[in-house]
Amino acid sequence: MRKIMNDLKSNFTLSSLMFALALGGLIDVVSTRAFHAFRAPSSTDGVSLSITNLAVDPMSRLHDTSKIFIRATINKTVVKEFGRGEDWTVKPGEKLPLNINVPVQAGWVQNDELEFKMELVREGFFEQTLVRCAQVAKQLSNYNRAFQCRIPGESTVLFSYRVGRPPEESLEVTKTAALQK
């Protein structure tokens, strides 16, 4: 009888544990979806990832900068490529104006942060990543963020990029806030 009670007790404990884990997982999924559904997508209206230019230092360690393009990977899943197939070439000391704007989708923003990676890649049978810069733009709803990707030891910024609203819109928000004080 004692053996039966111990077996019953251990089975009851294991099944209770499994039920509690399943219930906890369900609550986590529901609460996470409810949080994201509650978050107003309008908070990313007008926010974009902007890449202004590409410049190679006159004394750069990058020797072959032909057939290059920029790859942006957002939240490790969304990949955007700029210049692929366009045979971009930037020689040392030259600057290539880009003026690329990618509107930030509400689904890309997690916990008011946007995680992304920018890469300078050389096209070919085997693609070669020449430079990689990874960033997390935090408090996206409150601040614009500007970033620079540099090659260590070189004085020229390889490329500049920012995450936020256009400067004119940001300036207007600042003026409005100042008027309200």
N, C-alpha and C positions, 0 to 999 in steps of 0.2 A: 504494500500500500504506500509506503514511504517513497519507493522508487517511482511509482506512478505520480505522486504529488510533485516530486522533484522534476520529473519529465514535463508535467503539465505547467509547473512554474517556469521552467526554462523556455518552453514553447510560447507561453503567454508573454514573457518578457521580450523574446525575439520578435514576435509579431507586433507587440506594442511599439517596440523600437522602430520597426519598419514602417508602421502606420504614422508615427510621429515624424519620421524623416520625410515621408511622402507628403504629409500635411504641411510641414515646414517649407518644403520646396514649392508646393503649390502657392502658399501664402507669399513667398518671395517673388515668384513669377507675377502674380496678380498685383502685388504692391509696386513692383518695378514698372510694369506696363501702365499702371494707374499714374505713377509719377511722371512718366514720359508723356502720357496723354494730357496730364494737367499742365505741363510746361508749354507755354505759349510759343508757337512757331514764329510769331511775329518778332520775337527777340533777335532773330537772325536776318530780318528784312534789311536789305541794303548792305549787309556784311559780305565782304569778298576777300579772297586771297589774291593779292596783286603782286606781280613780278615786274619790276621796272626795267632792269637792264642786265646785261651780261658783259663783264669786262675781265680781260686777262692781264695780269701784271706783266710789265715789260721784261722782268727777270723771272718769269714763272717757271715752275718745274713741269708744267703741262707743255709738252713739246708738240704733240699732234692734237690740235683742237679742230680738226676737220670732221665733217659729218657728225656733229654733236646735236643733242637735244636735251630738253629738261623734262624730267619725270617727277610729278608730285604724287605722293601716295598719302591719302588722307585716311586716318583711323585704320591703317593697315589693310584696308579693303578697297577703297575707291582709288583708281589710278587714272591720272590725267597726264597726257604727254603733249609737249609743245615743241614744234620744230622737227619732229620725226619725219624723215623723207624730204626735208627741205634743204638738206646739205648745208646747214649752218656751219660757218667757219669763222673763228675769231682768232686772229694772230696776236702774239704777245704785244701789249700796248694798245690794242684796239678795244672798242666798246660797241656792243650791239644793243640798240634800244629794243625793248620787247613790248612793254605796255600790255601785259596779259592780265586779264581779270577773270576770276572764277567765282561766281556767286556761291556763297556757303549755304548748303542745304541744311534745314533744321535737323534732319536725321544724323548729320555728321557731328553735331555738337553733343557731347556727353558731359554732364555735370558742369556746364558752362565753360567747357574746355574743348579745344580743337587740337588734336594730335596730328602732325603731318611730318613728312620727310620729303626733302627736295634733293634731287640727284642730277648731276651733269653726266650724261651718258654718251658714249661714242657708239654709233651704229656700226654694224658689220655682221658677219656670219655669227660671231660671238660678240654680244654686246659687252662693253666694258664700262663699268661705273668709275668715272674719274674722280668725282667728289660727291660726298654725301653729307647733308646737314639735316638733323632731326630736331624738331621743336614741339613744344606744347604751348599753345596760346591760352592762358588762363584768364578767368573773369572776362570772357568774351563779350558779355552783355554790357560791361562797364567801361572797358578800355580798348583802344586800338593798340596793336602791337607791331613794331617794326623789327625786322631781323636782317642780319647780314651773314652771308655764307662766305667764309674766308678760307684760304689755304694757309695753314700754319706757317709763319715766317714771311709771308708775303704781305705787302702793304696795301695792295689794291683789293677792294671788295669784289669777289667773284660775281655774286649777284645779290641784289637787295630785294626783299619782299616784305609784305605787310599783311596783317589780318585785321580787318576792321571796316568801318564805314568810310566812304570817301572823305577826304580832308574838308571839303566844303560843308558836308553834312555835319561832321564832327564839330567844326567851328561854329555852325549855327546852333547846335545843341549847347555848346559852351556859352555862347552869347545869351541864349534863352535862360540858362541856369543863372547866369550873372544878373540878368534883369530881374529875376524873381527874388533875389536876396534883399 
